[in-house]
Amino acid sequence: MNIVLKIREVNYKVDNKIILKNISSEIISGPPKIILGPNGAGKTILMKICHGLIKPSSGSVIWTKSNQKTNTIQHTMVFQRPIMLRRSVIKNLLFVLASRGIKNKKKYKLVDDALNLVNMTDHAKFPARSLSQGEQQKLALARAWLLKPQVLFLDEPTANLDPKATETVENIVRKISNNGTLVLMTTHNIAQAKRIGSEILFLYNGELKEKTNCNVFFSNPRTKEAKDFIEKEKIQ
């Protein structure tokens, strides 16, 4: 069953500063989609608008499922710096389930599945705030995936992690995608975009400059902005 995110002429500005300018696109369920662009391009704002955390200044975001408009798409979001509750790993997960009214034996199966997904079963009783940054991001992914969302938004989830932790998180993202969740992820890292993405949405100065297959984007970018961005990132 296809899920489609329709972005229609979305604009966003703060005071007189334009953050997003007339963005229109369609994102269809399948392998991970990457919102790529330099810092300040508007990637996080676009993701927050799609997730419903903020409203666009104009335009609309519409979810459809099998060509029917719907408000029942379950989606969640993981941020660069996840907030851990002042309790154990397992109680961070149980808190989410309790807030959704899930209190029967099913909750333990969901928690076990989530901990197994991120290979943190042995950390179940650890204080969440004592974990390393990489472990906290793994817990954030487990927490987001607890109820098997249909869509998962990831806002630069490896921005503050070392290479080993980054590799671990990327592998978890692939698992989540392979389990049927549509993953939309922001990054400014072209190597990461190549490793994970199937489709690239390239943002530059608040405008959607390109939307295309990942391999096509990196082998034959159409716009000067995309070419310059790729060349600059290769040098760094």
ZAPAPA-739964 format. One record per residue: residue in one letter; x, z, y of N, C-alpha, C in turn. Coordinates in steps of 0.05 Angstrom, whole numbers, plus 5000, padded with zeros to 4 digits. Layout:
REM residues N
aXZYXZYXZY;...
END
This chain:
REM residues 236
m501750004976500050005000501850005025;n501649795040503349765064502449945087;i504350085099503950225124505150065146;v503750025168504849875190504650035216;l506850065230506950195256506949975277;k504849955293504649755314505149875341;i507249785354508049875381507249655400;r505449725419504349525436504949585466;e506749425477507349435506507849715516;v509549865502510050145509512050155532;n511350305552513050375575513150675577;y515450765587515751055592517651095615;k516751255634518451315657518051605666;v520151705677520151975688520751955718;d518852055734518952005763519151705767;n521251605779521551315783523551185765;k524551345746526551235727525151125702;i525750865697524650735673526350795649;i525150915628526650985604526150775583;l523650685580522950475561521350265576;k521950015570520649795585519349595566;n516749595566515049385553515949325525;i515949535508516849495480514449435462;s514649215448512649145428514049075402;s512949175380514149105354512249205332;e512849115307511449215284513449295263;i513049535252514849635232513249675206;i514149555185512649555159514149715139;s512649855122513850025102515749865084;g517750005073519849885057522450035061;p524749905056527250035059527750135088;p529750315092530150445119530450245142;k529250315164529450165189531250335208;i532950195222534850335241534250255269;i533850455286533650405315536450455326;l537750235333540650245340540950185370;g543050305381543650255409545450465420;p546650415444548550605456547050855465;n548551065471547351305482545951245507;g543551355511541951305535540251055533;a540150925510538550675507535650725506;g534850975499531951045497531051085468;k532951095449532351115421530651355414;t531551595423530151845417527351845430;i527151755454524551745467522551565452;l523451335444521751155429520851285403;m522651425389521951555364519851775369;k520351935390518452155397515652045403;i515551815416512951685422511651595397;c513151475379512051385353511051615337;h512451845338511652085323509352235336;g508852165362506652295376507352555391;l510052605394510852845408510552815438;i510852565448510352515476508652255478;k507252235500505551995505506951795522;p506551535516507851335534506451335561;s507851235581506651205607504450995607;s504950795590502850585585503550465558;g501550325547501850205521500750385499;s501150305474499950455452501650435426;v501150635409502350635383500050665363;i499850475344497650465325498750455297;w497650635280498350625252496150485236;t496950305218495050185201495950205172;k494050205154494650225125492850025111;s494049825098492449615085490549485104;n491649425128490149285149487849445161;q487749705156485649875167486950075186;k485950095211486950295229486350565218;t488350755220488051015208489451225224;n488451465223489751705235490851895213;t490851795188491551975166494351935155;i496051785169498751745161500252015165;q501552115144503052355146505952295153;h506752385177509552335185510752585197;t513352605193514852835203517552745214;m518952935228521352855242523553065239;v526052975236528353145235530153075259;f530953285273532553245298535553285293;q537153215313540053245311540753535305;r539553725318540154005315537654155305;p537254165279534854295269534854595275;i532454695279532054985284531455125257;m533055315250532655465225531255725232;l529255795216527956055219529856275210;r529556515222531256735215530456865188;r530856715167530056795140531656625120;s531256675095532756535074531956235073;v533656085058533055805054530355765042;i529755905020527155865006524855955024;k525256165040523056255057522556065081;n524655915089524255705109522355495097;l522655435071520955235059518155345054;l517955585044515355705038513755745064;f515055785086513655815112512155555119;v513455335114512055075119509555045102;l509855105077507555085059505355275066;a506055515073503955715081502555625106;s504055495125502755395150500755175144;r501155035121499354825113497154925094;g497155185089495055295072495655265042;i498055205035498755175006499955434997;k498355584981499155854973499055894942;n498255694928498055724899500655654885;k500655634859503055594844504455324850;k502855144861503954884868506254904887;k506255114904508355134925511055164913;y511355294890513955334877515055074866;k513254904856514154644846515054474870;l513654484892514454324916517154424926;v517554684927520154794936522354714917;d521854734891523954664872524754364875;d522754194879523253914882524953864907;a524354004929525753964954528654064952;l529054294940531754404936533354224918;n532154124897533553934879534353684893;l532553584910533153334925535753354941;v536253584953538553624970540753784957;n540453834931542453984915543054254927;m540954404934541354674946539954894930;t539454844905538155054889539655314889;d542355294888544055534888544055684915;h543055554936543055674962540355794969;a538455804951535755884957535456144972;k537156344965536856604977538856655000;f540356445008542256475030540756485056;p541656645076540456635103540856355114;a538756225123538955945132540755915156;r540856115174542556085198545456135192;s546156225168548956255161550156005148;l548455805143549455555131551155395151;s552855225140554355035157552454835169;q553454685189551754485201550654275181;g552454195163551654005142549554115124;e549854365116547854495099545154535113;q545354605139542854625155541354365157;q542954145160541553885161540353805134;k541653885112540553835086537953995083;l537954245092535554405090533354285108;a534054185131532054065149530753825135;l532353665121531253435106529453535083;a530253745069528653855048525953955059;r526054085082523754195094521853975103;a522953755114521353525123520053385099;w521453375076520453225053518653395035;l518253645041516753825024514053705015;l512553605034509853505028509853195024;k512153085018512352795012511052625034;p512052645058510852485080511052185075;q509252035085509251745082511351625101;v511951765123513951665143515651895151;l518351845152520152055161521851935184;f521652065207523351995230525852165230;l528152035233530752175234532152105260;d532652305276533952265302536952335300;e538652125295541552165292542152405275;p541352415250541552665234544452735227;t546352555231549152615224550952625248;a549752635272551352615296553552835299;n552953075288554753295291556253375266;l556253195246557253255220559953125214;d561553245196564053125188563452905167;p565452745161564952515143563752585116;k564652795104563552875077560652955079;a559953115100557153195104555452955111;t556552775126555152525134554452365109;e556352335091555852185066553652315049;t553752585048551652725033548952685045;v548652705071546052665084545152375080;e546952185083546151905079545051855050;n546351985031545351955003542552075000;i542052295013539352425012537352235025;v538052115048536251925061535551695043;r537451595028536951375009535051474987;k535451714977533651824957530751834967;i530451944992527851965003526451695006;s528051505015526951225018526151114991;n527851154971527351054944524851184931;n524151414941521751554931519251464945;g519451264963517051144974516451215003;t518151385016517651465044518951255062;l517451165082518550985102520351145121;v522951075122524851215138525551055163;l525151175187526051055212528151245224;m530451135229532751305237534151185261;t534751355280536351275303539351325298;t541051155309543851195308545151015329;h547651085337549250905354551650815338;n551750885312554050835295553450585278;i554850365284554250115270555050125241;a557150275234557850295206555650435190;q554450635201552250775188549850595186;a549250445207547050265207547350055184;k549749965180550349775159549949895131;r550750145129550550285103547750345095;i546050405114543350505107541150305113;g541350145134539149995144538549735129;s535949665129535049405119534249235143;e533449365164532549225189533549385213;i534249235234535349355258533449295281;l532749515296531449485322533649565342;f534549375358536749435377535649485405;l536149725415535249805442537649805461;y537149705485539249705505537949745533;n538749955546537550025573534450025572;g533450145550530550175548528949935540;e530349715533528949465525529649405495;l527749305481528149215453529348935454;k531948915450533248655452533148485427;e533248615404533148475379531748635357;k530348505339529248635315529548435293;t531348495274531948305253533148435229;n533548285208534848375184537648485191;c538448695177541048825183543348635181;n543548485159545748305155545848085177;v543547985184543347775204544247885231;f543348135238544048255263547048275266;f548448375246551348415249552948155245;s551947965231553447715228552847515250;n550447525262549747325282547847445303;p548847645319547047755340546347545360;r543847555369542847345387543447395416;t543547645424543847715453546647805460;k547347765485549947845495550248155492;e548148295498548248585496548948685468;a547648555448548248635420551148555413;k552048315420554748235414556748425426;d556348495452558248675465558248955453;f555849045445555649315432557149315406;i556749115390558049105363561049095367;e562048925385564948905390566149165400;k564749295418565749555429565849765407;e563849775390563849975369565949915347;k566549665343568749595324571449695333;i571849695360574449775371574850075369;q572650225372572850515372573550635345;
END
